[in-house]
Amino acid sequence: MKLKNAFKNPVHRIVNSSVVKYFREAYSELKKVTWPSRKDTIMYSTIVLVLSLSMAVVIGGLDLGLSKGLEYLISVIPA
């Protein structure tokens, strides 16, 4: 009987809800994670930035080259 009455209390329903349980379990799992060191984080971030910038330059160059080539072809073909 006491257990049934305890769940009628809205505070107990919130504390025992699945949402609260989810966040408690997520927090528990995050404690188990092995986070990278500051040095590793800086190294990986640098690699990502360098690769992103180099890909941007390559794709930008291809776009520029192809657009200039198409402009040339359009100008050569008589209308």
MARDO-224828 format. One record per residue: x, y, z of N, C-alpha, C in turn; residue number from 1. Coordinates in nm, 4 decimals, padded with zeros to 6 digits. Layout:
<pts>
<pt><n_X>X</n_X><n_Y>Y</n_Y><n_Z>Z</n_Z><ca_X>X</ca_X><ca_Y>Y</ca_Y><ca_Z>Z</ca_Z><c_X>X</c_X><c_Y>Y</c_Y><c_Z>Z</c_Z><pos>NUM</pos></pt>
...
</pts>
This chain:
<pts>
<pt><n_X>00.0809</n_X><n_Y>-00.1190</n_Y><n_Z>00.0000</n_Z><ca_X>00.0000</ca_X><ca_Y>00.0000</ca_Y><ca_Z>00.0000</ca_Z><c_X>00.0858</c_X><c_Y>00.1262</c_Y><c_Z>00.0000</c_Z><pos>1</pos></pt>
<pt><n_X>00.1932</n_X><n_Y>00.1270</n_Y><n_Z>00.0796</n_Z><ca_X>00.2773</ca_X><ca_Y>00.2458</ca_Y><ca_Z>00.0873</ca_Z><c_X>00.3410</c_X><c_Y>00.2756</c_Y><c_Z>-00.0485</c_Z><pos>2</pos></pt>
<pt><n_X>00.3819</n_X><n_Y>00.1727</n_Y><n_Z>-00.1194</n_Z><ca_X>00.4472</ca_X><ca_Y>00.1923</ca_Y><ca_Z>-00.2481</ca_Z><c_X>00.3523</c_X><c_Y>00.2576</c_Y><c_Z>-00.3479</c_Z><pos>3</pos></pt>
<pt><n_X>00.2274</n_X><n_Y>00.2152</n_Y><n_Z>-00.3506</n_Z><ca_X>00.1303</ca_X><ca_Y>00.2751</ca_Y><ca_Z>-00.4419</ca_Z><c_X>00.1071</c_X><c_Y>00.4216</c_Y><c_Z>-00.4064</c_Z><pos>4</pos></pt>
<pt><n_X>00.1007</n_X><n_Y>00.4542</n_Y><n_Z>-00.2800</n_Z><ca_X>00.0791</ca_X><ca_Y>00.5918</ca_Y><ca_Z>-00.2386</ca_Z><c_X>00.2007</c_X><c_Y>00.6791</c_Y><c_Z>-00.2700</c_Z><pos>5</pos></pt>
<pt><n_X>00.3181</n_X><n_Y>00.6220</n_Y><n_Z>-00.2664</n_Z><ca_X>00.4396</ca_X><ca_Y>00.6983</ca_Y><ca_Z>-00.2931</ca_Z><c_X>00.4419</c_X><c_Y>00.7471</c_Y><c_Z>-00.4375</c_Z><pos>6</pos></pt>
<pt><n_X>00.3921</n_X><n_Y>00.6675</n_Y><n_Z>-00.5313</n_Z><ca_X>00.3940</ca_X><ca_Y>00.7067</ca_Y><ca_Z>-00.6716</ca_Z><c_X>00.2825</c_X><c_Y>00.8042</c_Y><c_Z>-00.7065</c_Z><pos>7</pos></pt>
<pt><n_X>00.1904</n_X><n_Y>00.8260</n_Y><n_Z>-00.6159</n_Z><ca_X>00.0881</ca_X><ca_Y>00.9274</ca_Y><ca_Z>-00.6401</ca_Z><c_X>00.1449</c_X><c_Y>01.0675</c_Y><c_Z>-00.6220</c_Z><pos>8</pos></pt>
<pt><n_X>00.2531</n_X><n_Y>01.0788</n_Y><n_Z>-00.5469</n_Z><ca_X>00.3183</ca_X><ca_Y>01.2068</ca_Y><ca_Z>-00.5248</ca_Z><c_X>00.3891</c_X><c_Y>01.2487</c_Y><c_Z>-00.6542</c_Z><pos>9</pos></pt>
<pt><n_X>00.3595</n_X><n_Y>01.3680</n_Y><n_Z>-00.7085</n_Z><ca_X>00.4207</ca_X><ca_Y>01.4092</ca_Y><ca_Z>-00.8354</ca_Z><c_X>00.5728</c_X><c_Y>01.4157</c_Y><c_Z>-00.8315</c_Z><pos>10</pos></pt>
<pt><n_X>00.6314</n_X><n_Y>01.4479</n_Y><n_Z>-00.7178</n_Z><ca_X>00.7772</ca_X><ca_Y>01.4548</ca_Y><ca_Z>-00.7067</ca_Z><c_X>00.8366</c_X><c_Y>01.3161</c_Y><c_Z>-00.7275</c_Z><pos>11</pos></pt>
<pt><n_X>00.7773</n_X><n_Y>01.2148</n_Y><n_Z>-00.6706</n_Z><ca_X>00.8275</ca_X><ca_Y>01.0785</ca_Y><ca_Z>-00.6877</ca_Z><c_X>00.8133</c_X><c_Y>01.0330</c_Y><c_Z>-00.8317</c_Z><pos>12</pos></pt>
<pt><n_X>00.7068</n_X><n_Y>01.0751</n_Y><n_Z>-00.8960</n_Z><ca_X>00.6898</ca_X><ca_Y>01.0374</ca_Y><ca_Z>-01.0367</ca_Z><c_X>00.8001</c_X><c_Y>01.0993</c_Y><c_Z>-01.1223</c_Z><pos>13</pos></pt>
<pt><n_X>00.8363</n_X><n_Y>01.2243</n_Y><n_Z>-01.0927</n_Z><ca_X>00.9414</ca_X><ca_Y>01.2906</ca_Y><ca_Z>-01.1706</ca_Z><c_X>01.0767</c_X><c_Y>01.2253</c_Y><c_Z>-01.1443</c_Z><pos>14</pos></pt>
<pt><n_X>01.1084</n_X><n_Y>01.1992</n_Y><n_Z>-01.0191</n_Z><ca_X>01.2372</ca_X><ca_Y>01.1402</ca_Y><ca_Z>-00.9833</ca_Z><c_X>01.2499</c_X><c_Y>00.9998</c_Y><c_Z>-01.0407</c_Z><pos>15</pos></pt>
<pt><n_X>01.1437</n_X><n_Y>00.9258</n_Y><n_Z>-01.0458</n_Z><ca_X>01.1475</ca_X><ca_Y>00.7885</ca_Y><ca_Z>-01.0951</ca_Z><c_X>01.1121</c_X><c_Y>00.7787</c_Y><c_Z>-01.2435</c_Z><pos>16</pos></pt>
<pt><n_X>01.0987</n_X><n_Y>00.8899</n_Y><n_Z>-01.3110</n_Z><ca_X>01.0595</ca_X><ca_Y>00.8861</ca_Y><ca_Z>-01.4512</ca_Z><c_X>01.1743</c_X><c_Y>00.8347</c_Y><c_Z>-01.5381</c_Z><pos>17</pos></pt>
<pt><n_X>01.1380</n_X><n_Y>00.7948</n_Y><n_Z>-01.6577</n_Z><ca_X>01.2384</ca_X><ca_Y>00.7413</ca_Y><ca_Z>-01.7501</ca_Z><c_X>01.3333</c_X><c_Y>00.8505</c_Y><c_Z>-01.7996</c_Z><pos>18</pos></pt>
<pt><n_X>01.2873</n_X><n_Y>00.9752</n_Y><n_Z>-01.8032</n_Z><ca_X>01.3738</ca_X><ca_Y>01.0851</ca_Y><ca_Z>-01.8483</ca_Z><c_X>01.4874</c_X><c_Y>01.1056</c_Y><c_Z>-01.7489</c_Z><pos>19</pos></pt>
<pt><n_X>01.4540</n_X><n_Y>01.1098</n_Y><n_Z>-01.6212</n_Z><ca_X>01.5571</ca_X><ca_Y>01.1273</ca_Y><ca_Z>-01.5184</ca_Z><c_X>01.6511</c_X><c_Y>01.0074</c_Y><c_Z>-01.5193</c_Z><pos>20</pos></pt>
<pt><n_X>01.5957</n_X><n_Y>00.8897</n_Y><n_Z>-01.5365</n_Z><ca_X>01.6781</ca_X><ca_Y>00.7681</ca_Y><ca_Z>-01.5420</ca_Z><c_X>01.7749</c_X><c_Y>00.7746</c_Y><c_Z>-01.6611</c_Z><pos>21</pos></pt>
<pt><n_X>01.7262</n_X><n_Y>00.8234</n_Y><n_Z>-01.7739</n_Z><ca_X>01.8109</ca_X><ca_Y>00.8355</ca_Y><ca_Z>-01.8922</ca_Z><c_X>01.9309</c_X><c_Y>00.9265</c_Y><c_Z>-01.8645</c_Z><pos>22</pos></pt>
<pt><n_X>01.9058</n_X><n_Y>01.0444</n_Y><n_Z>-01.8063</n_Z><ca_X>02.0146</ca_X><ca_Y>01.1380</ca_Y><ca_Z>-01.7804</ca_Z><c_X>02.1115</c_X><c_Y>01.0854</c_Y><c_Z>-01.6751</c_Z><pos>23</pos></pt>
<pt><n_X>02.0614</n_X><n_Y>01.0137</n_Y><n_Z>-01.5771</n_Z><ca_X>02.1511</ca_X><ca_Y>00.9538</ca_Y><ca_Z>-01.4780</ca_Z><c_X>02.2422</c_X><c_Y>00.8497</c_Y><c_Z>-01.5435</c_Z><pos>24</pos></pt>
<pt><n_X>02.1850</n_X><n_Y>00.7665</n_Y><n_Z>-01.6296</n_Z><ca_X>02.2651</ca_X><ca_Y>00.6641</ca_Y><ca_Z>-01.6973</ca_Z><c_X>02.3635</c_X><c_Y>00.7273</c_Y><c_Z>-01.7946</c_Z><pos>25</pos></pt>
<pt><n_X>02.3216</n_X><n_Y>00.8325</n_Y><n_Z>-01.8634</n_Z><ca_X>02.4123</ca_X><ca_Y>00.9011</ca_Y><ca_Z>-01.9567</ca_Z><c_X>02.5300</c_X><c_Y>00.9616</c_Y><c_Z>-01.8814</c_Z><pos>26</pos></pt>
<pt><n_X>02.5019</n_X><n_Y>01.0248</n_Y><n_Z>-01.7679</n_Z><ca_X>02.6086</ca_X><ca_Y>01.0831</ca_Y><ca_Z>-01.6861</ca_Z><c_X>02.7037</c_X><c_Y>00.9749</c_Y><c_Z>-01.6375</c_Z><pos>27</pos></pt>
<pt><n_X>02.6482</n_X><n_Y>00.8617</n_Y><n_Z>-01.5992</n_Z><ca_X>02.7301</ca_X><ca_Y>00.7501</ca_Y><ca_Z>-01.5526</ca_Z><c_X>02.8212</c_X><c_Y>00.6992</c_Y><c_Z>-01.6643</c_Z><pos>28</pos></pt>
<pt><n_X>02.7688</n_X><n_Y>00.6913</n_Y><n_Z>-01.7852</n_Z><ca_X>02.8496</ca_X><ca_Y>00.6452</ca_Y><ca_Z>-01.8984</ca_Z><c_X>02.9578</c_X><c_Y>00.7466</c_Y><c_Z>-01.9348</c_Z><pos>29</pos></pt>
<pt><n_X>02.9268</n_X><n_Y>00.8752</n_Y><n_Z>-01.9236</n_Z><ca_X>03.0269</ca_X><ca_Y>00.9775</ca_Y><ca_Z>-01.9564</ca_Z><c_X>03.1447</c_X><c_Y>00.9749</c_Y><c_Z>-01.8605</c_Z><pos>30</pos></pt>
<pt><n_X>03.1240</n_X><n_Y>00.9287</n_Y><n_Z>-01.7390</n_Z><ca_X>03.2348</ca_X><ca_Y>00.9160</ca_Y><ca_Z>-01.6442</ca_Z><c_X>03.3332</c_X><c_Y>00.8079</c_Y><c_Z>-01.6885</c_Z><pos>31</pos></pt>
<pt><n_X>03.2859</n_X><n_Y>00.7101</n_Y><n_Z>-01.7647</n_Z><ca_X>03.3700</ca_X><ca_Y>00.5981</ca_Y><ca_Z>-01.8080</ca_Z><c_X>03.4532</c_X><c_Y>00.6312</c_Y><c_Z>-01.9325</c_Z><pos>32</pos></pt>
<pt><n_X>03.4218</n_X><n_Y>00.7409</n_Y><n_Z>-01.9992</n_Z><ca_X>03.4890</ca_X><ca_Y>00.7756</ca_Y><ca_Z>-02.1245</ca_Z><c_X>03.6327</c_X><c_Y>00.8180</c_Y><c_Z>-02.0961</c_Z><pos>33</pos></pt>
<pt><n_X>03.7245</n_X><n_Y>00.7714</n_Y><n_Z>-02.1802</n_Z><ca_X>03.8633</ca_X><ca_Y>00.8157</ca_Y><ca_Z>-02.1728</ca_Z><c_X>03.8779</c_X><c_Y>00.9317</c_Y><c_Z>-02.2696</c_Z><pos>34</pos></pt>
<pt><n_X>03.8858</n_X><n_Y>01.0521</n_Y><n_Z>-02.2165</n_Z><ca_X>03.8929</ca_X><ca_Y>01.1711</ca_Y><ca_Z>-02.2995</ca_Z><c_X>04.0357</c_X><c_Y>01.1928</c_Y><c_Z>-02.3476</c_Z><pos>35</pos></pt>
<pt><n_X>04.0534</n_X><n_Y>01.2471</n_Y><n_Z>-02.4707</n_Z><ca_X>04.1897</ca_X><ca_Y>01.2732</ca_Y><ca_Z>-02.5204</ca_Z><c_X>04.2554</c_X><c_Y>01.3854</c_Y><c_Z>-02.4413</c_Z><pos>36</pos></pt>
<pt><n_X>04.3871</n_X><n_Y>01.3834</n_Y><n_Z>-02.4412</n_Z><ca_X>04.4609</ca_X><ca_Y>01.4884</ca_Y><ca_Z>-02.3709</ca_Z><c_X>04.4521</c_X><c_Y>01.6191</c_Y><c_Z>-02.4495</c_Z><pos>37</pos></pt>
<pt><n_X>04.4944</n_X><n_Y>01.7262</n_Y><n_Z>-02.3875</n_Z><ca_X>04.4934</ca_X><ca_Y>01.8576</ca_Y><ca_Z>-02.4532</ca_Z><c_X>04.5820</c_X><c_Y>01.8550</c_Y><c_Z>-02.5777</c_Z><pos>38</pos></pt>
<pt><n_X>04.6974</n_X><n_Y>01.7893</n_Y><n_Z>-02.5671</n_Z><ca_X>04.7913</ca_X><ca_Y>01.7804</ca_Y><ca_Z>-02.6794</ca_Z><c_X>04.7258</c_X><c_Y>01.7062</c_Y><c_Z>-02.7971</c_Z><pos>39</pos></pt>
<pt><n_X>04.6609</n_X><n_Y>01.5945</n_Y><n_Z>-02.7679</n_Z><ca_X>04.5939</ca_X><ca_Y>01.5176</ca_Y><ca_Z>-02.8734</ca_Z><c_X>04.4813</c_X><c_Y>01.5975</c_Y><c_Z>-02.9378</c_Z><pos>40</pos></pt>
<pt><n_X>04.4050</n_X><n_Y>01.6674</n_Y><n_Z>-02.8559</n_Z><ca_X>04.2937</ca_X><ca_Y>01.7467</ca_Y><ca_Z>-02.9075</ca_Z><c_X>04.3429</c_X><c_Y>01.8565</c_Y><c_Z>-03.0008</c_Z><pos>41</pos></pt>
<pt><n_X>04.4512</n_X><n_Y>01.9234</n_Y><n_Z>-02.9636</n_Z><ca_X>04.5072</ca_X><ca_Y>02.0284</ca_Y><ca_Z>-03.0484</ca_Z><c_X>04.5602</c_X><c_Y>01.9684</c_Y><c_Z>-03.1781</c_Z><pos>42</pos></pt>
<pt><n_X>04.6273</n_X><n_Y>01.8536</n_Y><n_Z>-03.1689</n_Z><ca_X>04.6823</ca_X><ca_Y>01.7885</ca_Y><ca_Z>-03.2878</ca_Z><c_X>04.5700</c_X><c_Y>01.7473</c_Y><c_Z>-03.3843</c_Z><pos>43</pos></pt>
<pt><n_X>04.4661</n_X><n_Y>01.6831</n_Y><n_Z>-03.3319</n_Z><ca_X>04.3554</ca_X><ca_Y>01.6387</ca_Y><ca_Z>-03.4170</ca_Z><c_X>04.2798</c_X><c_Y>01.7568</c_Y><c_Z>-03.4772</c_Z><pos>44</pos></pt>
<pt><n_X>04.2624</n_X><n_Y>01.8621</n_Y><n_Z>-03.3996</n_Z><ca_X>04.1941</ca_X><ca_Y>01.9817</ca_Y><ca_Z>-03.4504</ca_Z><c_X>04.2748</c_X><c_Y>02.0466</c_Y><c_Z>-03.5616</c_Z><pos>45</pos></pt>
<pt><n_X>04.4063</n_X><n_Y>02.0505</n_Y><n_Z>-03.5456</n_Z><ca_X>04.4930</ca_X><ca_Y>02.1074</ca_Y><ca_Z>-03.6486</ca_Z><c_X>04.4845</c_X><c_Y>02.0257</c_Y><c_Z>-03.7766</c_Z><pos>46</pos></pt>
<pt><n_X>04.4857</n_X><n_Y>01.8943</n_Y><n_Z>-03.7638</n_Z><ca_X>04.4756</ca_X><ca_Y>01.8066</ca_Y><ca_Z>-03.8814</ca_Z><c_X>04.3443</c_X><c_Y>01.8315</c_Y><c_Z>-03.9545</c_Z><pos>47</pos></pt>
<pt><n_X>04.2351</n_X><n_Y>01.8408</n_Y><n_Z>-03.8799</n_Z><ca_X>04.1040</ca_X><ca_Y>01.8643</ca_Y><ca_Z>-03.9411</ca_Z><c_X>04.1010</c_X><c_Y>01.9988</c_Y><c_Z>-04.0119</c_Z><pos>48</pos></pt>
<pt><n_X>04.1544</n_X><n_Y>02.1037</n_Y><n_Z>-03.9488</n_Z><ca_X>04.1551</ca_X><ca_Y>02.2359</ca_Y><ca_Z>-04.0117</ca_Z><c_X>04.2393</c_X><c_Y>02.2387</c_Y><c_Z>-04.1388</c_Z><pos>49</pos></pt>
<pt><n_X>04.3577</n_X><n_Y>02.1774</n_Y><n_Z>-04.1334</n_Z><ca_X>04.4454</ca_X><ca_Y>02.1762</ca_Y><ca_Z>-04.2511</ca_Z><c_X>04.3808</c_X><c_Y>02.0990</c_Y><c_Z>-04.3663</c_Z><pos>50</pos></pt>
<pt><n_X>04.3245</n_X><n_Y>01.9832</n_Y><n_Z>-04.3361</n_Z><ca_X>04.2599</ca_X><ca_Y>01.9048</ca_Y><ca_Z>-04.4418</ca_Z><c_X>04.1364</c_X><c_Y>01.9763</c_Y><c_Z>-04.4970</c_Z><pos>51</pos></pt>
<pt><n_X>04.0601</n_X><n_Y>02.0412</n_Y><n_Z>-04.4105</n_Z><ca_X>03.9413</ca_X><ca_Y>02.1141</ca_Y><ca_Z>-04.4563</ca_Z><c_X>03.9802</c_X><c_Y>02.2302</c_Y><c_Z>-04.5473</c_Z><pos>52</pos></pt>
<pt><n_X>04.0816</n_X><n_Y>02.3060</n_Y><n_Z>-04.5060</n_Z><ca_X>04.1262</ca_X><ca_Y>02.4182</ca_Y><ca_Z>-04.5891</ca_Z><c_X>04.1841</c_X><c_Y>02.3714</c_Y><c_Z>-04.7219</c_Z><pos>53</pos></pt>
<pt><n_X>04.2619</n_X><n_Y>02.2619</n_Y><n_Z>-04.7191</n_Z><ca_X>04.3195</ca_X><ca_Y>02.2126</ca_Y><ca_Z>-04.8442</ca_Z><c_X>04.2101</c_X><c_Y>02.1604</c_Y><c_Z>-04.9380</c_Z><pos>54</pos></pt>
<pt><n_X>04.1100</n_X><n_Y>02.0949</n_Y><n_Z>-04.8841</n_Z><ca_X>03.9996</ca_X><ca_Y>02.0482</ca_Y><ca_Z>-04.9686</ca_Z><c_X>03.9208</c_X><c_Y>02.1663</c_Y><c_Z>-05.0244</c_Z><pos>55</pos></pt>
<pt><n_X>03.9048</n_X><n_Y>02.2718</n_Y><n_Z>-04.9448</n_Z><ca_X>03.8352</ca_X><ca_Y>02.3919</ca_Y><ca_Z>-04.9928</ca_Z><c_X>03.9120</c_X><c_Y>02.4541</c_Y><c_Z>-05.1088</c_Z><pos>56</pos></pt>
<pt><n_X>04.0449</n_X><n_Y>02.4581</n_Y><n_Z>-05.0983</n_Z><ca_X>04.1268</ca_X><ca_Y>02.5147</ca_Y><ca_Z>-05.2057</ca_Z><c_X>04.1164</c_X><c_Y>02.4275</c_Y><c_Z>-05.3316</c_Z><pos>57</pos></pt>
<pt><n_X>04.1226</n_X><n_Y>02.2963</n_Y><n_Z>-05.3161</n_Z><ca_X>04.1135</ca_X><ca_Y>02.2053</ca_Y><ca_Z>-05.4315</ca_Z><c_X>03.9779</c_X><c_Y>02.2181</c_Y><c_Z>-05.4990</c_Z><pos>58</pos></pt>
<pt><n_X>03.8709</n_X><n_Y>02.2132</n_Y><n_Z>-05.4210</n_Z><ca_X>03.7368</ca_X><ca_Y>02.2219</ca_Y><ca_Z>-05.4792</ca_Z><c_X>03.7140</c_X><c_Y>02.3602</c_Y><c_Z>-05.5406</c_Z><pos>59</pos></pt>
<pt><n_X>03.7627</n_X><n_Y>02.4655</n_Y><n_Z>-05.4738</n_Z><ca_X>03.7515</ca_X><ca_Y>02.6000</ca_Y><ca_Z>-05.5305</ca_Z><c_X>03.8276</c_X><c_Y>02.6127</c_Y><c_Z>-05.6608</c_Z><pos>60</pos></pt>
<pt><n_X>03.9464</n_X><n_Y>02.5535</n_Y><n_Z>-05.6674</n_Z><ca_X>04.0245</ca_X><ca_Y>02.5555</ca_Y><ca_Z>-05.7911</ca_Z><c_X>03.9560</c_X><c_Y>02.4814</c_Y><c_Z>-05.9043</c_Z><pos>61</pos></pt>
<pt><n_X>03.9005</n_X><n_Y>02.3649</n_Y><n_Z>-05.8724</n_Z><ca_X>03.8260</ca_X><ca_Y>02.2894</ca_Y><ca_Z>-05.9745</ca_Z><c_X>03.7047</c_X><c_Y>02.3676</c_Y><c_Z>-06.0228</c_Z><pos>62</pos></pt>
<pt><n_X>03.6338</n_X><n_Y>02.4290</n_Y><n_Z>-05.9305</n_Z><ca_X>03.5163</ca_X><ca_Y>02.5079</ca_Y><ca_Z>-05.9674</ca_Z><c_X>03.5555</c_X><c_Y>02.6241</c_Y><c_Z>-06.0575</c_Z><pos>63</pos></pt>
<pt><n_X>03.6611</n_X><n_Y>02.6953</n_Y><n_Z>-06.0197</n_Z><ca_X>03.7071</ca_X><ca_Y>02.8080</ca_Y><ca_Z>-06.1003</ca_Z><c_X>03.7523</c_X><c_Y>02.7608</c_Y><c_Z>-06.2387</c_Z><pos>64</pos></pt>
<pt><n_X>03.8310</n_X><n_Y>02.6538</n_Y><n_Z>-06.2417</n_Z><ca_X>03.8800</ca_X><ca_Y>02.6023</ca_Y><ca_Z>-06.3697</ca_Z><c_X>03.7677</c_X><c_Y>02.5556</c_Y><c_Z>-06.4607</c_Z><pos>65</pos></pt>
<pt><n_X>03.6728</n_X><n_Y>02.4831</n_Y><n_Z>-06.4051</n_Z><ca_X>03.5619</ca_X><ca_Y>02.4344</ca_Y><ca_Z>-06.4872</ca_Z><c_X>03.4718</c_X><c_Y>02.5481</c_Y><c_Z>-06.5341</c_Z><pos>66</pos></pt>
<pt><n_X>03.4506</n_X><n_Y>02.6479</n_Y><n_Z>-06.4503</n_Z><ca_X>03.3664</ca_X><ca_Y>02.7601</ca_Y><ca_Z>-06.4939</ca_Z><c_X>03.4364</c_X><c_Y>02.8422</c_Y><c_Z>-06.6023</c_Z><pos>67</pos></pt>
<pt><n_X>03.5670</n_X><n_Y>02.8624</n_Y><n_Z>-06.5882</n_Z><ca_X>03.6417</ca_X><ca_Y>02.9349</ca_Y><ca_Z>-06.6921</ca_Z><c_X>03.6445</c_X><c_Y>02.8542</c_Y><c_Z>-06.8226</c_Z><pos>68</pos></pt>
<pt><n_X>03.6594</n_X><n_Y>02.7223</n_Y><n_Z>-06.8110</n_Z><ca_X>03.6569</ca_X><ca_Y>02.6370</ca_Y><ca_Z>-06.9301</ca_Z><c_X>03.5219</c_X><c_Y>02.6415</c_Y><c_Z>-06.9996</c_Z><pos>69</pos></pt>
<pt><n_X>03.4157</n_X><n_Y>02.6408</n_Y><n_Z>-06.9230</n_Z><ca_X>03.2814</ca_X><ca_Y>02.6486</ca_Y><ca_Z>-06.9817</ca_Z><c_X>03.2588</c_X><c_Y>02.7853</c_Y><c_Z>-07.0466</c_Z><pos>70</pos></pt>
<pt><n_X>03.3074</n_X><n_Y>02.8929</n_Y><n_Z>-06.9819</n_Z><ca_X>03.2955</ca_X><ca_Y>03.0265</ca_Y><ca_Z>-07.0410</ca_Z><c_X>03.3715</c_X><c_Y>03.0330</c_Y><c_Z>-07.1730</c_Z><pos>71</pos></pt>
<pt><n_X>03.4885</n_X><n_Y>02.9705</n_Y><n_Z>-07.1778</n_Z><ca_X>03.5672</ca_X><ca_Y>02.9687</ca_Y><ca_Z>-07.3013</ca_Z><c_X>03.4915</c_X><c_Y>02.8933</c_Y><c_Z>-07.4108</c_Z><pos>72</pos></pt>
<pt><n_X>03.4378</n_X><n_Y>02.7767</n_Y><n_Z>-07.3765</n_Z><ca_X>03.3645</ca_X><ca_Y>02.6978</ca_Y><ca_Z>-07.4772</ca_Z><c_X>03.2433</c_X><c_Y>02.7740</c_Y><c_Z>-07.5290</c_Z><pos>73</pos></pt>
<pt><n_X>03.1741</n_X><n_Y>02.8434</n_Y><n_Z>-07.4422</n_Z><ca_X>03.0577</ca_X><ca_Y>02.9204</ca_Y><ca_Z>-07.4842</ca_Z><c_X>03.0984</c_X><c_Y>03.0346</c_Y><c_Z>-07.5754</c_Z><pos>74</pos></pt>
<pt><n_X>03.2146</n_X><n_Y>03.0988</n_Y><n_Z>-07.5464</n_Z><ca_X>03.2587</ca_X><ca_Y>03.2117</ca_Y><ca_Z>-07.6280</ca_Z><c_X>03.3116</c_X><c_Y>03.1652</c_Y><c_Z>-07.7644</c_Z><pos>75</pos></pt>
<pt><n_X>03.3618</n_X><n_Y>03.0444</n_Y><n_Z>-07.7747</n_Z><ca_X>03.4186</ca_X><ca_Y>02.9929</ca_Y><ca_Z>-07.9000</ca_Z><c_X>03.3087</c_X><c_Y>02.9487</c_Y><c_Z>-07.9958</c_Z><pos>76</pos></pt>
<pt><n_X>03.2031</n_X><n_Y>02.8899</n_Y><n_Z>-07.9416</n_Z><ca_X>03.0945</ca_X><ca_Y>02.8384</ca_Y><ca_Z>-08.0253</ca_Z><c_X>03.0139</c_X><c_Y>02.9583</c_Y><c_Z>-08.0792</c_Z><pos>77</pos></pt>
<pt><n_X>02.9999</n_X><n_Y>02.9653</n_Y><n_Z>-08.2117</n_Z><ca_X>02.9248</ca_X><ca_Y>03.0764</ca_Y><ca_Z>-08.2687</ca_Z><c_X>02.7765</c_X><c_Y>03.0666</c_Y><c_Z>-08.2344</c_Z><pos>78</pos></pt>
<pt><n_X>02.7163</n_X><n_Y>03.1809</n_Y><n_Z>-08.2097</n_Z><ca_X>02.5753</ca_X><ca_Y>03.1826</ca_Y><ca_Z>-08.1714</ca_Z><c_X>02.4848</c_X><c_Y>03.1787</c_Y><c_Z>-08.2903</c_Z><pos>79</pos></pt>
</pts>
